[in-house]
Amino acid sequence: MLAYQLAMESDLIQGHMVEVIEFPHLGNKYEVMGVPRTVIDETIHIEGAVPEPMLMAEFEKLLQ
Amino acid sequence: MALLNAEIRKDVKAALADVKQPVVFKVFTQEIECQYCKETRELVQEVSALSDNVSVEVYDLVKDQAVAESLGIDKVPAIAVIGKKDYGIRMFGIPSGYEFGSLIESIKLVSDGESGLAAETKELVAKLTKPVNIQVFITPT
């Protein structure tokens, strides 16, 4: 999983998988309707499976 | 009763055959109010039985609060997949369906100690200056 690979690559990155049926309050908090939904640092939300280049484009925004 | 059938055990054992560096599943549960805690613990124990290099440590969210806090575990069931260091890989909720595959993949990632990302991605990641938390929300398939 891409989030796990990124966690491997940097000590600054954590990769968490969260099963929303067991944690419905998180599903609500992040307004998860379709899965998978990737949330980066609470602010960047991406619906569906994310290919590496797309996730990296979002990462670039974090660097600014 | 085993959670993994014979077919899956065979596949997992084969998938883990190349795992050389030790990997620990630190699994966090609690005694009450946790729907899948018992199954999650049993699942990782069954997986670890299929490789000499995968082991399990079981912690209680409440009784082992210090350990939970040190690993950033705030809800259960939770699994931290740890190799020679903590790479920040966590799974919250029981890893069923597609997520089970991610669990097996995480063992290999952590054991290898190598991300397998493209060179451009690695360069970008190297530019990070502050912590980033990536959460992937899934439902059991």
N, CA and C atoms of all chains as a GROMACS GRO file, in nm:
protein
  615
    1MET      N    1   0.085  -0.119   0.000
    1MET     CA    2   0.000   0.000   0.000
    1MET      C    3   0.088   0.124   0.000
    2LEU      N    4   0.051   0.218  -0.083
    2LEU     CA    5   0.134   0.336  -0.104
    2LEU      C    6   0.163   0.411   0.026
    3ALA      N    7   0.063   0.427   0.111
    3ALA     CA    8   0.084   0.499   0.237
    3ALA      C    9   0.190   0.430   0.322
    4TYR      N   10   0.191   0.298   0.319
    4TYR     CA   11   0.292   0.223   0.394
    4TYR      C   12   0.430   0.240   0.333
    5GLN      N   13   0.436   0.240   0.199
    5GLN     CA   14   0.565   0.260   0.133
    5GLN      C   15   0.623   0.396   0.169
    6LEU      N   16   0.536   0.498   0.173
    6LEU     CA   17   0.582   0.632   0.208
    6LEU      C   18   0.629   0.637   0.353
    7ALA      N   19   0.560   0.566   0.441
    7ALA     CA   20   0.601   0.560   0.581
    7ALA      C   21   0.739   0.496   0.593
    8MET      N   22   0.764   0.397   0.508
    8MET     CA   23   0.895   0.330   0.509
    8MET      C   24   1.005   0.427   0.466
    9GLU      N   25   0.971   0.514   0.372
    9GLU     CA   26   1.073   0.598   0.310
    9GLU      C   27   1.119   0.712   0.400
   10SER      N   28   1.031   0.760   0.491
   10SER     CA   29   1.067   0.876   0.571
   10SER      C   30   1.027   0.861   0.717
   11ASP      N   31   1.117   0.903   0.806
   11ASP     CA   32   1.085   0.902   0.949
   11ASP      C   33   0.977   1.003   0.982
   12LEU      N   34   0.951   1.097   0.890
   12LEU     CA   35   0.852   1.200   0.917
   12LEU      C   36   0.711   1.155   0.879
   13ILE      N   37   0.702   1.044   0.804
   13ILE     CA   38   0.571   1.002   0.754
   13ILE      C   39   0.518   0.882   0.831
   14GLN      N   40   0.388   0.895   0.869
   14GLN     CA   41   0.318   0.780   0.928
   14GLN      C   42   0.212   0.734   0.829
   15GLY      N   43   0.194   0.604   0.815
   15GLY     CA   44   0.092   0.550   0.726
   15GLY      C   45  -0.007   0.468   0.807
   16HIS      N   46  -0.132   0.515   0.813
   16HIS     CA   47  -0.233   0.447   0.894
   16HIS      C   48  -0.346   0.397   0.807
   17MET      N   49  -0.383   0.272   0.825
   17MET     CA   50  -0.502   0.221   0.759
   17MET      C   51  -0.612   0.218   0.865
   18VAL      N   52  -0.731   0.269   0.832
   18VAL     CA   53  -0.838   0.277   0.931
   18VAL      C   54  -0.965   0.218   0.873
   19GLU      N   55  -1.018   0.118   0.940
   19GLU     CA   56  -1.140   0.052   0.893
   19GLU      C   57  -1.259   0.128   0.952
   20VAL      N   58  -1.336   0.196   0.868
   20VAL     CA   59  -1.434   0.293   0.919
   20VAL      C   60  -1.558   0.235   0.984
   21ILE      N   61  -1.593   0.112   0.953
   21ILE     CA   62  -1.713   0.055   1.016
   21ILE      C   63  -1.690   0.043   1.167
   22GLU      N   64  -1.567   0.011   1.205
   22GLU     CA   65  -1.536  -0.002   1.348
   22GLU      C   66  -1.515   0.133   1.415
   23PHE      N   67  -1.487   0.234   1.336
   23PHE     CA   68  -1.462   0.367   1.393
   23PHE      C   69  -1.549   0.471   1.321
   24PRO      N   70  -1.681   0.460   1.339
   24PRO     CA   71  -1.771   0.546   1.261
   24PRO      C   72  -1.752   0.694   1.289
   25HIS      N   73  -1.704   0.729   1.408
   25HIS     CA   74  -1.684   0.871   1.438
   25HIS      C   75  -1.576   0.930   1.348
   26LEU      N   76  -1.480   0.846   1.307
   26LEU     CA   77  -1.377   0.895   1.216
   26LEU      C   78  -1.433   0.904   1.074
   27GLY      N   79  -1.520   0.808   1.041
   27GLY     CA   80  -1.585   0.814   0.910
   27GLY      C   81  -1.663   0.944   0.898
   28ASN      N   82  -1.730   0.983   1.007
   28ASN     CA   83  -1.805   1.108   1.007
   28ASN      C   84  -1.714   1.229   1.002
   29LYS      N   85  -1.610   1.224   1.086
   29LYS     CA   86  -1.519   1.338   1.096
   29LYS      C   87  -1.459   1.374   0.960
   30TYR      N   88  -1.420   1.270   0.885
   30TYR     CA   89  -1.356   1.295   0.757
   30TYR      C   90  -1.453   1.279   0.641
   31GLU      N   91  -1.581   1.269   0.674
   31GLU     CA   92  -1.689   1.259   0.574
   31GLU      C   93  -1.658   1.150   0.472
   32VAL      N   94  -1.626   1.032   0.523
   32VAL     CA   95  -1.592   0.922   0.434
   32VAL      C   96  -1.719   0.860   0.381
   33MET      N   97  -1.737   0.867   0.251
   33MET     CA   98  -1.853   0.802   0.190
   33MET      C   99  -1.808   0.690   0.099
   34GLY      N  100  -1.719   0.723   0.005
   34GLY     CA  101  -1.664   0.617  -0.079
   34GLY      C  102  -1.528   0.578  -0.023
   35VAL      N  103  -1.493   0.452  -0.035
   35VAL     CA  104  -1.361   0.412   0.010
   35VAL      C  105  -1.285   0.350  -0.106
   36PRO      N  106  -1.156   0.348  -0.106
   36PRO     CA  107  -1.077   0.408  -0.001
   36PRO      C  108  -1.073   0.560  -0.009
   37ARG      N  109  -1.058   0.623   0.106
   37ARG     CA  110  -1.039   0.768   0.106
   37ARG      C  111  -0.909   0.796   0.179
   38THR      N  112  -0.822   0.869   0.115
   38THR     CA  113  -0.693   0.901   0.174
   38THR      C  114  -0.697   1.042   0.229
   39VAL      N  115  -0.657   1.056   0.354
   39VAL     CA  116  -0.652   1.188   0.415
   39VAL      C  117  -0.508   1.216   0.457
   40ILE      N  118  -0.451   1.324   0.404
   40ILE     CA  119  -0.314   1.359   0.437
   40ILE      C  120  -0.316   1.477   0.532
   41ASP      N  121  -0.262   1.454   0.652
   41ASP     CA  122  -0.252   1.561   0.750
   41ASP      C  123  -0.383   1.634   0.775
   42GLU      N  124  -0.491   1.564   0.779
   42GLU     CA  125  -0.623   1.622   0.810
   42GLU      C  126  -0.679   1.708   0.698
   43THR      N  127  -0.601   1.752   0.605
   43THR     CA  128  -0.650   1.855   0.512
   43THR      C  129  -0.667   1.810   0.368
   44ILE      N  130  -0.581   1.726   0.320
   44ILE     CA  131  -0.591   1.686   0.179
   44ILE      C  132  -0.667   1.554   0.170
   45HIS      N  133  -0.780   1.554   0.097
   45HIS     CA  134  -0.863   1.434   0.085
   45HIS      C  135  -0.860   1.384  -0.059
   46ILE      N  136  -0.841   1.254  -0.075
   46ILE     CA  137  -0.843   1.196  -0.210
   46ILE      C  138  -0.934   1.075  -0.211
   47GLU      N  139  -1.029   1.074  -0.305
   47GLU     CA  140  -1.121   0.960  -0.315
   47GLU      C  141  -1.063   0.851  -0.404
   48GLY      N  142  -1.091   0.728  -0.368
   48GLY     CA  143  -1.054   0.617  -0.456
   48GLY      C  144  -0.907   0.579  -0.445
   49ALA      N  145  -0.871   0.478  -0.521
   49ALA     CA  146  -0.732   0.431  -0.520
   49ALA      C  147  -0.643   0.540  -0.577
   50VAL      N  148  -0.530   0.563  -0.513
   50VAL     CA  149  -0.443   0.674  -0.554
   50VAL      C  150  -0.314   0.620  -0.613
   51PRO      N  151  -0.290   0.645  -0.741
   51PRO     CA  152  -0.161   0.603  -0.797
   51PRO      C  153  -0.049   0.693  -0.745
   52GLU      N  154   0.071   0.639  -0.746
   52GLU     CA  155   0.186   0.709  -0.688
   52GLU      C  156   0.204   0.852  -0.741
   53PRO      N  157   0.197   0.876  -0.873
   53PRO     CA  158   0.218   1.013  -0.922
   53PRO      C  159   0.113   1.110  -0.868
   54MET      N  160  -0.011   1.065  -0.853
   54MET     CA  161  -0.117   1.154  -0.804
   54MET      C  162  -0.091   1.190  -0.657
   55LEU      N  163  -0.054   1.092  -0.578
   55LEU     CA  164  -0.027   1.120  -0.437
   55LEU      C  165   0.092   1.214  -0.424
   56MET      N  166   0.189   1.197  -0.512
   56MET     CA  167   0.307   1.283  -0.507
   56MET      C  168   0.273   1.427  -0.545
   57ALA      N  169   0.176   1.443  -0.637
   57ALA     CA  170   0.132   1.579  -0.673
   57ALA      C  171   0.072   1.646  -0.550
   58GLU      N  172  -0.002   1.571  -0.470
   58GLU     CA  173  -0.058   1.626  -0.345
   58GLU      C  174   0.052   1.658  -0.245
   59PHE      N  175   0.151   1.572  -0.242
   59PHE     CA  176   0.264   1.591  -0.151
   59PHE      C  177   0.338   1.720  -0.180
   60GLU      N  178   0.346   1.752  -0.310
   60GLU     CA  179   0.416   1.876  -0.350
   60GLU      C  180   0.351   1.996  -0.285
   61LYS      N  181   0.216   1.989  -0.272
   61LYS     CA  182   0.144   2.101  -0.210
   61LYS      C  183   0.187   2.119  -0.065
   62LEU      N  184   0.216   2.006   0.000
   62LEU     CA  185   0.258   2.013   0.140
   62LEU      C  186   0.392   2.081   0.156
   63LEU      N  187   0.472   2.073   0.048
   63LEU     CA  188   0.607   2.128   0.057
   63LEU      C  189   0.609   2.278   0.038
   64GLN      N  190   0.494   2.333  -0.004
   64GLN     CA  191   0.492   2.478  -0.028
   64GLN      C  192   0.458   2.558   0.097
   65MET      N  193  -1.148  -2.212   1.692
   65MET     CA  194  -1.161  -2.231   1.547
   65MET      C  195  -1.067  -2.134   1.477
   66ALA      N  196  -0.993  -2.181   1.381
   66ALA     CA  197  -0.896  -2.096   1.311
   66ALA      C  198  -0.968  -1.996   1.222
   67LEU      N  199  -0.911  -1.876   1.212
   67LEU     CA  200  -0.968  -1.772   1.128
   67LEU      C  201  -0.926  -1.790   0.983
   68LEU      N  202  -0.804  -1.842   0.964
   68LEU     CA  203  -0.752  -1.859   0.829
   68LEU      C  204  -0.768  -2.004   0.786
   69ASN      N  205  -0.826  -2.026   0.667
   69ASN     CA  206  -0.840  -2.165   0.623
   69ASN      C  207  -0.708  -2.218   0.567
   70ALA      N  208  -0.707  -2.346   0.538
   70ALA     CA  209  -0.582  -2.413   0.498
   70ALA      C  210  -0.524  -2.351   0.372
   71GLU      N  211  -0.613  -2.314   0.280
   71GLU     CA  212  -0.571  -2.254   0.152
   71GLU      C  213  -0.495  -2.122   0.176
   72ILE      N  214  -0.556  -2.038   0.259
   72ILE     CA  215  -0.495  -1.908   0.289
   72ILE      C  216  -0.364  -1.926   0.364
   73ARG      N  217  -0.364  -2.019   0.458
   73ARG     CA  218  -0.239  -2.043   0.532
   73ARG      C  219  -0.126  -2.081   0.436
   74LYS      N  220  -0.159  -2.163   0.339
   74LYS     CA  221  -0.058  -2.207   0.242
   74LYS      C  222  -0.005  -2.088   0.164
   75ASP      N  223  -0.098  -2.002   0.119
   75ASP     CA  224  -0.059  -1.883   0.042
   75ASP      C  225   0.025  -1.788   0.126
   76VAL      N  226  -0.016  -1.766   0.249
   76VAL     CA  227   0.055  -1.672   0.336
   76VAL      C  228   0.194  -1.725   0.367
   77LYS      N  229   0.201  -1.855   0.395
   77LYS     CA  230   0.331  -1.915   0.427
   77LYS      C  231   0.427  -1.897   0.310
   78ALA      N  232   0.376  -1.917   0.188
   78ALA     CA  233   0.459  -1.900   0.069
   78ALA      C  234   0.500  -1.754   0.055
   79ALA      N  235   0.405  -1.662   0.078
   79ALA     CA  236   0.434  -1.520   0.065
   79ALA      C  237   0.540  -1.475   0.165
   80LEU      N  238   0.542  -1.541   0.281
   80LEU     CA  239   0.635  -1.499   0.386
   80LEU      C  240   0.767  -1.576   0.384
   81ALA      N  241   0.781  -1.665   0.287
   81ALA     CA  242   0.900  -1.750   0.285
   81ALA      C  243   1.029  -1.669   0.273
   82ASP      N  244   1.021  -1.552   0.206
   82ASP     CA  245   1.141  -1.472   0.185
   82ASP      C  246   1.167  -1.374   0.298
   83VAL      N  247   1.082  -1.372   0.398
   83VAL     CA  248   1.100  -1.278   0.508
   83VAL      C  249   1.217  -1.323   0.594
   84LYS      N  250   1.324  -1.243   0.595
   84LYS     CA  251   1.445  -1.283   0.666
   84LYS      C  252   1.466  -1.201   0.793
   85GLN      N  253   1.442  -1.069   0.782
   85GLN     CA  254   1.461  -0.983   0.900
   85GLN      C  255   1.337  -0.990   0.987
   86PRO      N  256   1.356  -0.996   1.118
   86PRO     CA  257   1.240  -1.014   1.207
   86PRO      C  258   1.141  -0.898   1.202
   87VAL      N  259   1.015  -0.934   1.210
   87VAL     CA  260   0.906  -0.837   1.214
   87VAL      C  261   0.819  -0.870   1.335
   88VAL      N  262   0.779  -0.766   1.406
   88VAL     CA  263   0.692  -0.786   1.523
   88VAL      C  264   0.557  -0.719   1.498
   89PHE      N  265   0.451  -0.793   1.522
   89PHE     CA  266   0.319  -0.732   1.524
   89PHE      C  267   0.294  -0.690   1.668
   90LYS      N  268   0.288  -0.559   1.692
   90LYS     CA  269   0.248  -0.514   1.826
   90LYS      C  270   0.099  -0.488   1.816
   91VAL      N  271   0.022  -0.576   1.874
   91VAL     CA  272  -0.123  -0.565   1.862
   91VAL      C  273  -0.182  -0.513   1.992
   92PHE      N  274  -0.270  -0.416   1.977
   92PHE     CA  275  -0.333  -0.351   2.091
   92PHE      C  276  -0.480  -0.387   2.095
   93THR      N  277  -0.524  -0.433   2.212
   93THR     CA  278  -0.665  -0.468   2.228
   93THR      C  279  -0.711  -0.412   2.362
   94GLN      N  280  -0.834  -0.440   2.397
   94GLN     CA  281  -0.879  -0.412   2.533
   94GLN      C  282  -0.986  -0.514   2.569
   95GLU      N  283  -1.010  -0.529   2.700
   95GLU     CA  284  -1.096  -0.640   2.742
   95GLU      C  285  -1.243  -0.617   2.711
   96ILE      N  286  -1.287  -0.491   2.720
   96ILE     CA  287  -1.430  -0.468   2.698
   96ILE      C  288  -1.452  -0.371   2.583
   97GLU      N  289  -1.572  -0.367   2.532
   97GLU     CA  290  -1.613  -0.270   2.431
   97GLU      C  291  -1.524  -0.267   2.309
   98CYS      N  292  -1.483  -0.380   2.261
   98CYS     CA  293  -1.405  -0.380   2.138
   98CYS      C  294  -1.451  -0.496   2.053
   99GLN      N  295  -1.523  -0.461   1.948
   99GLN     CA  296  -1.592  -0.562   1.870
   99GLN      C  297  -1.502  -0.670   1.812
  100TYR      N  298  -1.390  -0.630   1.753
  100TYR     CA  299  -1.304  -0.728   1.684
  100TYR      C  300  -1.167  -0.744   1.747
  101CYS      N  301  -1.152  -0.705   1.872
  101CYS     CA  302  -1.020  -0.714   1.934
  101CYS      C  303  -0.969  -0.858   1.939
  102LYS      N  304  -1.056  -0.946   1.982
  102LYS     CA  305  -1.013  -1.087   1.997
  102LYS      C  306  -0.974  -1.145   1.862
  103GLU      N  307  -1.058  -1.119   1.760
  103GLU     CA  308  -1.030  -1.174   1.628
  103GLU      C  309  -0.902  -1.116   1.568
  104THR      N  310  -0.878  -0.988   1.594
  104THR     CA  311  -0.757  -0.923   1.541
  104THR      C  312  -0.634  -0.987   1.604
  105ARG      N  313  -0.640  -1.006   1.735
  105ARG     CA  314  -0.527  -1.069   1.802
  105ARG      C  315  -0.505  -1.211   1.747
  106GLU      N  316  -0.612  -1.286   1.734
  106GLU     CA  317  -0.600  -1.424   1.684
  106GLU      C  318  -0.547  -1.426   1.542
  107LEU      N  319  -0.592  -1.331   1.462
  107LEU     CA  320  -0.549  -1.326   1.322
  107LEU      C  321  -0.399  -1.305   1.312
  108VAL      N  322  -0.347  -1.207   1.386
  108VAL     CA  323  -0.202  -1.182   1.374
  108VAL      C  324  -0.123  -1.297   1.435
  109GLN      N  325  -0.180  -1.362   1.535
  109GLN     CA  326  -0.112  -1.479   1.591
  109GLN      C  327  -0.108  -1.593   1.491
  110GLU      N  328  -0.216  -1.611   1.417
  110GLU     CA  329  -0.217  -1.717   1.316
  110GLU      C  330  -0.117  -1.686   1.205
  111VAL      N  331  -0.109  -1.560   1.165
  111VAL     CA  332  -0.013  -1.522   1.060
  111VAL      C  333   0.130  -1.542   1.110
  112SER      N  334   0.157  -1.501   1.232
  112SER     CA  335   0.295  -1.512   1.283
  112SER      C  336   0.338  -1.657   1.296
  113ALA      N  337   0.242  -1.746   1.314
  113ALA     CA  338   0.277  -1.888   1.323
  113ALA      C  339   0.328  -1.943   1.191
  114LEU      N  340   0.305  -1.867   1.082
  114LEU     CA  341   0.344  -1.915   0.950
  114LEU      C  342   0.484  -1.872   0.908
  115SER      N  343   0.552  -1.798   0.995
  115SER     CA  344   0.690  -1.758   0.965
  115SER      C  345   0.770  -1.752   1.093
  116ASP      N  346   0.892  -1.803   1.086
  116ASP     CA  347   0.980  -1.798   1.203
  116ASP      C  348   1.025  -1.657   1.234
  117ASN      N  349   1.011  -1.568   1.137
  117ASN     CA  350   1.061  -1.432   1.158
  117ASN      C  351   0.953  -1.331   1.189
  118VAL      N  352   0.830  -1.378   1.210
  118VAL     CA  353   0.722  -1.287   1.246
  118VAL      C  354   0.672  -1.325   1.386
  119SER      N  355   0.669  -1.228   1.475
  119SER     CA  356   0.622  -1.256   1.611
  119SER      C  357   0.515  -1.155   1.652
  120VAL      N  358   0.451  -1.182   1.764
  120VAL     CA  359   0.342  -1.097   1.812
  120VAL      C  360   0.366  -1.056   1.956
  121GLU      N  361   0.342  -0.930   1.985
  121GLU     CA  362   0.338  -0.883   2.124
  121GLU      C  363   0.199  -0.826   2.146
  122VAL      N  364   0.132  -0.870   2.251
  122VAL     CA  365  -0.005  -0.825   2.276
  122VAL      C  366  -0.007  -0.724   2.391
  123TYR      N  367  -0.069  -0.613   2.366
  123TYR     CA  368  -0.078  -0.507   2.467
  123TYR      C  369  -0.222  -0.467   2.489
  124ASP      N  370  -0.249  -0.419   2.609
  124ASP     CA  371  -0.383  -0.369   2.640
  124ASP      C  372  -0.378  -0.217   2.636
  125LEU      N  373  -0.473  -0.159   2.565
  125LEU     CA  374  -0.475  -0.013   2.546
  125LEU      C  375  -0.473   0.061   2.678
  126VAL      N  376  -0.544   0.007   2.777
  126VAL     CA  377  -0.557   0.074   2.906
  126VAL      C  378  -0.442   0.036   2.999
  127LYS      N  379  -0.419  -0.094   3.014
  127LYS     CA  380  -0.315  -0.138   3.108
  127LYS      C  381  -0.175  -0.105   3.060
  128ASP      N  382  -0.156  -0.102   2.929
  128ASP     CA  383  -0.024  -0.072   2.874
  128ASP      C  384  -0.026   0.065   2.809
  129GLN      N  385  -0.085   0.159   2.878
  129GLN     CA  386  -0.105   0.293   2.824
  129GLN      C  387   0.024   0.357   2.776
  130ALA      N  388   0.132   0.337   2.852
  130ALA     CA  389   0.260   0.399   2.816
  130ALA      C  390   0.309   0.348   2.680
  131VAL      N  391   0.295   0.220   2.661
  131VAL     CA  392   0.337   0.162   2.533
  131VAL      C  393   0.248   0.215   2.420
  132ALA      N  394   0.117   0.217   2.448
  132ALA     CA  395   0.023   0.266   2.347
  132ALA      C  396   0.057   0.409   2.306
  133GLU      N  397   0.083   0.492   2.406
  133GLU     CA  398   0.114   0.633   2.377
  133GLU      C  399   0.244   0.646   2.299
  134SER      N  400   0.342   0.563   2.335
  134SER     CA  401   0.472   0.574   2.266
  134SER      C  402   0.460   0.537   2.119
  135LEU      N  403   0.358   0.455   2.086
  135LEU     CA  404   0.340   0.416   1.947
  135LEU      C  405   0.225   0.491   1.881
  136GLY      N  406   0.168   0.587   1.954
  136GLY     CA  407   0.060   0.668   1.896
  136GLY      C  408  -0.068   0.590   1.875
  137ILE      N  409  -0.094   0.490   1.960
  137ILE     CA  410  -0.214   0.410   1.948
  137ILE      C  411  -0.322   0.469   2.037
  138ASP      N  412  -0.432   0.514   1.975
  138ASP     CA  413  -0.538   0.576   2.054
  138ASP      C  414  -0.672   0.506   2.041
  139LYS      N  415  -0.678   0.399   1.963
  139LYS     CA  416  -0.802   0.324   1.945
  139LYS      C  417  -0.766   0.179   1.911
  140VAL      N  418  -0.862   0.092   1.940
  140VAL     CA  419  -0.836  -0.050   1.922
  140VAL      C  420  -0.953  -0.117   1.849
  141PRO      N  421  -0.925  -0.230   1.778
  141PRO     CA  422  -0.796  -0.298   1.771
  141PRO      C  423  -0.696  -0.224   1.683
  142ALA      N  424  -0.570  -0.237   1.715
  142ALA     CA  425  -0.467  -0.170   1.638
  142ALA      C  426  -0.346  -0.262   1.624
  143ILE      N  427  -0.279  -0.251   1.510
  143ILE     CA  428  -0.157  -0.328   1.489
  143ILE      C  429  -0.048  -0.232   1.445
  144ALA      N  430   0.066  -0.237   1.513
  144ALA     CA  431   0.183  -0.163   1.468
  144ALA      C  432   0.279  -0.268   1.412
  145VAL      N  433   0.320  -0.251   1.287
  145VAL     CA  434   0.409  -0.348   1.224
  145VAL      C  435   0.551  -0.293   1.235
  146ILE      N  436   0.632  -0.358   1.317
  146ILE     CA  437   0.763  -0.305   1.353
  146ILE      C  438   0.874  -0.396   1.304
  147GLY      N  439   0.977  -0.335   1.246
  147GLY     CA  440   1.093  -0.414   1.205
  147GLY      C  441   1.211  -0.377   1.291
  148LYS      N  442   1.326  -0.355   1.228
  148LYS     CA  443   1.440  -0.316   1.309
  148LYS      C  444   1.419  -0.176   1.367
  149LYS      N  445   1.324  -0.103   1.311
  149LYS     CA  446   1.278   0.020   1.375
  149LYS      C  447   1.129   0.038   1.345
  150ASP      N  448   1.072   0.139   1.406
  150ASP     CA  449   0.930   0.169   1.383
  150ASP      C  450   0.922   0.262   1.264
  151TYR      N  451   0.862   0.213   1.155
  151TYR     CA  452   0.853   0.292   1.034
  151TYR      C  453   0.725   0.375   1.028
  152GLY      N  454   0.640   0.363   1.132
  152GLY     CA  455   0.516   0.441   1.133
  152GLY      C  456   0.401   0.373   1.063
  153ILE      N  457   0.406   0.242   1.054
  153ILE     CA  458   0.300   0.167   0.987
  153ILE      C  459   0.200   0.114   1.089
  154ARG      N  460   0.072   0.154   1.071
  154ARG     CA  461  -0.033   0.114   1.166
  154ARG      C  462  -0.155   0.066   1.090
  155MET      N  463  -0.228  -0.027   1.156
  155MET     CA  464  -0.354  -0.071   1.101
  155MET      C  465  -0.456  -0.065   1.214
  156PHE      N  466  -0.565   0.010   1.194
  156PHE     CA  467  -0.668   0.024   1.296
  156PHE      C  468  -0.794  -0.046   1.248
  157GLY      N  469  -0.841  -0.142   1.330
  157GLY     CA  470  -0.953  -0.223   1.286
  157GLY      C  471  -0.902  -0.356   1.237
  158ILE      N  472  -0.992  -0.454   1.228
  158ILE     CA  473  -0.947  -0.587   1.189
  158ILE      C  474  -0.912  -0.590   1.040
  159PRO      N  475  -0.794  -0.641   1.005
  159PRO     CA  476  -0.753  -0.645   0.864
  159PRO      C  477  -0.819  -0.761   0.790
  160SER      N  478  -0.937  -0.737   0.736
  160SER     CA  479  -1.008  -0.842   0.665
  160SER      C  480  -1.010  -0.810   0.516
  161GLY      N  481  -1.041  -0.908   0.435
  161GLY     CA  482  -1.053  -0.887   0.291
  161GLY      C  483  -0.926  -0.830   0.230
  162TYR      N  484  -0.942  -0.720   0.157
  162TYR     CA  485  -0.829  -0.658   0.089
  162TYR      C  486  -0.720  -0.616   0.187
  163GLU      N  487  -0.761  -0.572   0.304
  163GLU     CA  488  -0.665  -0.522   0.404
  163GLU      C  489  -0.576  -0.634   0.456
  164PHE      N  490  -0.624  -0.758   0.447
  164PHE     CA  491  -0.540  -0.869   0.490
  164PHE      C  492  -0.418  -0.876   0.398
  165GLY      N  493  -0.441  -0.854   0.269
  165GLY     CA  494  -0.331  -0.851   0.174
  165GLY      C  495  -0.232  -0.741   0.209
  166SER      N  496  -0.286  -0.626   0.250
  166SER     CA  497  -0.198  -0.514   0.290
  166SER      C  498  -0.117  -0.551   0.413
  167LEU      N  499  -0.176  -0.628   0.501
  167LEU     CA  500  -0.105  -0.670   0.622
  167LEU      C  501   0.014  -0.757   0.585
  168ILE      N  502  -0.008  -0.852   0.495
  168ILE     CA  503   0.100  -0.941   0.451
  168ILE      C  504   0.206  -0.861   0.378
  169GLU      N  505   0.162  -0.768   0.293
  169GLU     CA  506   0.259  -0.681   0.223
  169GLU      C  507   0.341  -0.599   0.322
  170SER      N  508   0.278  -0.555   0.428
  170SER     CA  509   0.350  -0.471   0.526
  170SER      C  510   0.460  -0.550   0.594
  171ILE      N  511   0.439  -0.680   0.613
  171ILE     CA  512   0.545  -0.762   0.672
  171ILE      C  513   0.667  -0.759   0.582
  172LYS      N  514   0.645  -0.778   0.454
  172LYS     CA  515   0.756  -0.782   0.359
  172LYS      C  516   0.826  -0.647   0.349
  173LEU      N  517   0.746  -0.541   0.348
  173LEU     CA  518   0.803  -0.405   0.342
  173LEU      C  519   0.893  -0.382   0.463
  174VAL      N  520   0.839  -0.410   0.579
  174VAL     CA  521   0.912  -0.383   0.704
  174VAL      C  522   1.035  -0.471   0.717
  175SER      N  523   1.023  -0.594   0.673
  175SER     CA  524   1.136  -0.685   0.680
  175SER      C  525   1.248  -0.642   0.586
  176ASP      N  526   1.209  -0.602   0.464
  176ASP     CA  527   1.308  -0.557   0.366
  176ASP      C  528   1.371  -0.425   0.407
  177GLY      N  529   1.292  -0.342   0.475
  177GLY     CA  530   1.342  -0.211   0.516
  177GLY      C  531   1.354  -0.114   0.400
  178GLU      N  532   1.287  -0.145   0.289
  178GLU     CA  533   1.301  -0.065   0.167
  178GLU      C  534   1.161  -0.035   0.113
  179SER      N  535   1.140   0.093   0.074
  179SER     CA  536   1.005   0.135   0.038
  179SER      C  537   0.960   0.086  -0.099
  180GLY      N  538   1.054   0.071  -0.192
  180GLY     CA  539   1.016   0.031  -0.327
  180GLY      C  540   0.955   0.144  -0.408
  181LEU      N  541   0.969   0.267  -0.361
  181LEU     CA  542   0.912   0.381  -0.434
  181LEU      C  543   1.002   0.422  -0.551
  182ALA      N  544   0.939   0.494  -0.647
  182ALA     CA  545   1.016   0.544  -0.762
  182ALA      C  546   1.117   0.647  -0.714
  183ALA      N  547   1.225   0.663  -0.793
  183ALA     CA  548   1.332   0.756  -0.755
  183ALA      C  549   1.281   0.899  -0.738
  184GLU      N  550   1.189   0.940  -0.828
  184GLU     CA  551   1.136   1.078  -0.820
  184GLU      C  552   1.059   1.098  -0.690
  185THR      N  553   0.986   0.993  -0.652
  185THR     CA  554   0.908   1.000  -0.529
  185THR      C  555   1.001   1.013  -0.410
  186LYS      N  556   1.107   0.933  -0.409
  186LYS     CA  557   1.202   0.937  -0.298
  186LYS      C  558   1.264   1.076  -0.285
  187GLU      N  559   1.294   1.136  -0.400
  187GLU     CA  560   1.354   1.272  -0.398
  187GLU      C  561   1.257   1.371  -0.336
  188LEU      N  562   1.131   1.358  -0.372
  188LEU     CA  563   1.028   1.449  -0.320
  188LEU      C  564   1.012   1.430  -0.170
  189VAL      N  565   1.006   1.306  -0.128
  189VAL     CA  566   0.987   1.274   0.014
  189VAL      C  567   1.104   1.327   0.096
  190ALA      N  568   1.223   1.324   0.037
  190ALA     CA  569   1.343   1.370   0.109
  190ALA      C  570   1.335   1.520   0.141
  191LYS      N  571   1.246   1.592   0.068
  191LYS     CA  572   1.235   1.736   0.090
  191LYS      C  573   1.143   1.773   0.206
  192LEU      N  574   1.074   1.674   0.260
  192LEU     CA  575   0.982   1.702   0.370
  192LEU      C  576   1.056   1.756   0.491
  193THR      N  577   0.994   1.854   0.558
  193THR     CA  578   1.060   1.911   0.675
  193THR      C  579   0.977   1.894   0.801
  194LYS      N  580   0.851   1.855   0.783
  194LYS     CA  581   0.770   1.835   0.904
  194LYS      C  582   0.691   1.704   0.894
  195PRO      N  583   0.641   1.655   1.008
  195PRO     CA  584   0.572   1.525   1.005
  195PRO      C  585   0.446   1.528   0.919
  196VAL      N  586   0.420   1.416   0.853
  196VAL     CA  587   0.299   1.401   0.771
  196VAL      C  588   0.230   1.273   0.813
  197ASN      N  589   0.100   1.282   0.837
  197ASN     CA  590   0.024   1.163   0.871
  197ASN      C  591  -0.070   1.130   0.756
  198ILE      N  592  -0.057   1.012   0.699
  198ILE     CA  593  -0.144   0.970   0.589
  198ILE      C  594  -0.239   0.864   0.643
  199GLN      N  595  -0.368   0.894   0.638
  199GLN     CA  596  -0.468   0.796   0.682
  199GLN      C  597  -0.543   0.746   0.560
  200VAL      N  598  -0.557   0.616   0.548
  200VAL     CA  599  -0.635   0.560   0.439
  200VAL      C  600  -0.756   0.491   0.501
  201PHE      N  601  -0.874   0.542   0.467
  201PHE     CA  602  -0.998   0.487   0.523
  201PHE      C  603  -1.054   0.382   0.430
  202ILE      N  604  -1.082   0.266   0.486
  202ILE     CA  605  -1.134   0.156   0.406
  202ILE      C  606  -1.252   0.091   0.477
  203THR      N  607  -1.325   0.009   0.402
  203THR     CA  608  -1.430  -0.074   0.463
  203THR      C  609  -1.396  -0.219   0.433
  204PRO      N  610  -1.441  -0.312   0.516
  204PRO     CA  611  -1.408  -0.451   0.491
  204PRO      C  612  -1.475  -0.499   0.363
  205THR      N  613  -1.399  -0.567   0.281
  205THR     CA  614  -1.453  -0.613   0.153
  205THR      C  615  -1.496  -0.759   0.162
   0.00000   0.00000   0.00000
